Amino acid sequence: MKSYWQKMVTIIVCMKFIEIWLTTHWYASHKTWLAYVLSPFALLFSAMVTIRRFLYQKKIFAVYHASCPVIVVGNITVGGVGKTPFVISLYFFLKERGWNPGIVSRGYKGKYRDFVFVTPTSDPTDVGDEAVLLSRRTEGLVLVCRDRSRAVQVLSQQKGCNIILSDDGLQHYAMYRDLEIAVCEARRQYGNGLCLPAGPLREPVSRLQRVDIVAVNGGHEAEASFHLQPVSFVNVLDASISYPLDFLQGKNIYAMTGIGAPQRFLIVSISWALTSPLWFFQIIIHLRPKILLLFLTKMS
């Protein structure tokens, strides 16, 4: 049994190194040899997504229209850019102006089969950690479903919900949207500008010309920008327990993150005068308890 868990840890570490290797090429200051080698595949991928979008635009493929407005918050790159906190802020922005928003999410890595309404006490392994975060922060209607069109249909039928926010789903064209917001990161932007697998793009950069708003995480004042600011440390087991930002000053810490762009977490931690973590790594998949225990044992 021990050898099984050791193999799992080895696989996870190898996956992480492959991810780092690809990301290094994608976000290099110039196009690397790997980008040139994979460019033909990137062109094919770009053509496929463009044709697919065209077929939805021409209504050759069916598009579901909800009975209330739908706002999509997505991005054209793989990885994290700050969509979920943006959705949370947008939720309260609309709430303060008399709207009653509902939120749909794919529930990444969740085990559910059909649609599920998420509550603050839902199990993240069942519905995804982002969905639980959305529910806890907004205390509003949050629904996860692999089919976003189905999710929008169900949520629009809920009493009182008069506008829907989609956390991600910019490329889910089967769901009609009244407003598109594309989020990007100021630091890394669009990498080498190539589509998968040669670069980090899900769609060509030209796609941004067709969205309504491009919101830049950490951008300049002249742009439609927003900035994420830490407020406090919160106990993940009991959200009622929190500590001020200077709580860890001068202490040696182990830092773990499951967000898409873990470097931001490290940069923010250091910028708030925290001691550089003794160990810093990203949890790239939902780790089973025994695997996580092995990690923590190695660090202690």
N, C-alpha and C positions, 0 to 999 in steps of 0.2 A: 504494500500500500504506500509506503514511504517513497519508493522509487516512482510510483505513479504521480505523486504530487511534485516530486522533483522534476519529472518530465514536463509537467504542466507549467511550472515556473520557468523552465528553459524555453518552452514555446513562447510564453508571454514576453520574456526578455528578447528573444529573437524578433518577435513581431514589433517590439518597441524600436529595436535597432533599424529594422526595415523602414518603419515610419519616419524615424529621424533622418535616415539616408535619403528617402524620397523628398521629405520636406526641405532638406538642405539643397537639393537640386531645384525644387520648385521655386524656392524663394531666394535663390542666389542672385547676386547683383548683375549677372549676365547669363545668357543661355548656355547651359553646360552640355557636355557631350551626350548625356542621357536624354536631354530635351530634344536634341537633333535626331537621335535614334528613334525616339518615340513619336516624333512629329507626324508621321503618316497616320498613326493610330489616332492622334489628337484631331487631325483633320477629319477623319472618318467619324469620330465621336461628335464633333461639332456639327457636321452635316446631318447626322441622325437626329440630334436634339432640335436643330433648326427645322427640319422637315416635320418632326413630330409637333412642334409648336404651330407650324403652318396649318397642319391638318385639323388641329383644334380650333384655330382662328376661323377657318373656312367651314366649321361645323360639320366636317366629314366624320370626326369623332364627337361623341355626345359630350355636352357640357351641362352640368347641373347648375341651375340658377336658384339661389336661396330666396326665401320670402323677405329677408332683411339684408341690409348691407353687410358685405364681407371685406375685411381688411387683411391682406396677407403681409406678414413680416418675414422675409426670407433673405437669402444671399445667393451669390453665384459661385462662391468658393466652397470647398470642403473644409470641415473644421469649424471651430467656434469663433464667432465674431461679436457675441454679445446680444443675440436675438432675444433670448428669454428675459433678461432684465429689461430690455427695451419694451417687450410686450407687457410686462408688469407695469412699467411707467405709463404706457399708453392706455392700459386698462383704467388706471386711476385718473388719468387725464380726461377720458371719456365719461367716467363715473361722475366726476365733479361738474360736468356740463350736462347732466341730466340723462345720459344714456345708461342702459343696463347691459353691459357687454357679457358675452360668453366666450370661452376660449376653447379652441380645438387644437389637439396635439397628436402626433403620431404615437407618442409613448415609446420612444426608442428603447429597445432591448426588453420591453415588457412581454409578459407571457400570455396576455389576454388573447381571446379569439375574435369576439365581436366588440362592439363599442362598450365602453365602461365609463360611468361618471366617477370622477376622482374626488376624494375628500382629503382633508388634511391628515387623516389617519390611514390612508391607503398605503399598501405595501409597494415600495418603489420597484421591487423585483417583479411585481405583477403589472404595473402600469407605467413604469419608467420614472426615474428620479426627477426629471424636469417637470413632468406633469404634477407630481406631488408638491414640488417647490411652487409652481404656479397656484395650486390650490391653497397652500398654506399662506402665501403672501397676499393673495387677492380675496380669499374666502368667498369666491364666486363660483359660477358654473364652469367647470372644466371637464371636457370630454375627450377621451383618447379613442382612436380608431385608426386602423391601418389605411382604410379608405376615407380620405378627407371629405370627399363628396358626401359619403354616407354620414360622416360626423356632422357636417354642416346641416344636412337635412334633419337629423335628429335634434340638434341643438336649436335650430330655428323654430321648432315646434314646442319648445319649452316656454311656459308662461312667463312673461316679463322680459325675455331676452329679445332685444331689438337691434342688436348689432353683434357681429361675430369677428373675433380676432383669431387668425390662424398663425400659430407659432411654427414657422417654417412652411414649406409648401409652395414656394414660388414656382417650382417646376411641375406642380400638380395641376395641369391645365384642364383636367376634367372638372375642376371646381371653379366656377365663375367668381371673379373678384371685382369689387367696385373700386378698390384702391390697392396699389402695390407699393410696398416700402422695401427697398433693398438695403441691407445693412452691410457695411464693410469696415475693416479695421485700418486705421490710419497708418499704423506701423508697417504692416506687411502688405496691405492693399491687395493686388491681384497677382502677386508673384511674377513669374516670367510671362504672364499674359496668355499662356497656352491652356487648352482644355485637357482633361484627363485622357490618357495617363501621363502625358508629357508635362502637364502643369496642374495647378490646383483648381481649375475652373470647371464648374458644372455646365456652364453656358458661356459663349463668347462675351467679352467685355461690352460689345455693341448692344447686348441685351439691356444694359442699364439705360440706354436712350429711350426705352419704351416703358420704364417704370415711372411712377408718379413722384416718388421721393427717394433719394439716396442719402441715407443717414450714416455718418462716419463716426465710428467709435474712436474717440480721442482726436477728432479732427480739429481744424482751425475754426475760428469764429465766423469766417466768411462762408463756411460750408454749413449744411444742415447737420450739425454735429451733436454728440452727447458724450458725457464723461461718466464713467463708473467710479464712485467714491466709496471706499469701505467705511462702515459706520461703527461696527463692533464685532467681537467674536461671539458666536452663538453656539451653545451646546447642541450637537446634532441629535442627542437622545432626548433632551428636554429643552425646547425652544424658549422656555421662560427663563432659562439661565443664560446670561450674557456677561461679557467682560469688556472694558474699554480697550481701545486700540493699543495703549501702552502696557497692557497686561503682560505681554511676552518680551518686553524690552530687556535685553541683557541675558535672556535665557537661551539655552541650546534647544532647538526644536527639530522634530521630524515633520516635514511638510509633504502632504499627499494631496493630489487634486485629480478630479475626474472630468475637468472641463476640457473643451476642445483645444484651447490655446493655453497650456499650463504656464508658459513663459510669462504671461501677463500677471498671473498670481504671484510668481516669484518676484517680479519687478515691483509690484505694489507692496509686497511684504517688506522688501529691502528699503523702499522709499519711505516707509513709515518707521524707519530706524529699528527694525527688528534684526536680531542677529541672523546672519545667513544660515539657512537650515543645514544641519549636519547631513541629512539625506533629503533629496528632493526627487520625486518621480511621479509620473502620471499613471493613474490606474486606467489602463487602456480598454479593459473589458470589465464586466461585473464579476469581481473576484469571488470565488467561493471562500467561505470562512477559513478553511484549512490552508488555502494558498496565501491568503492575507496573513494568517498566523505565521507561516514560514517566512514571509517578508519581514514581519516585525521581529521575529526571533533572530534573523540575520542581522538586524540593525541594532539590537540591544547588546 
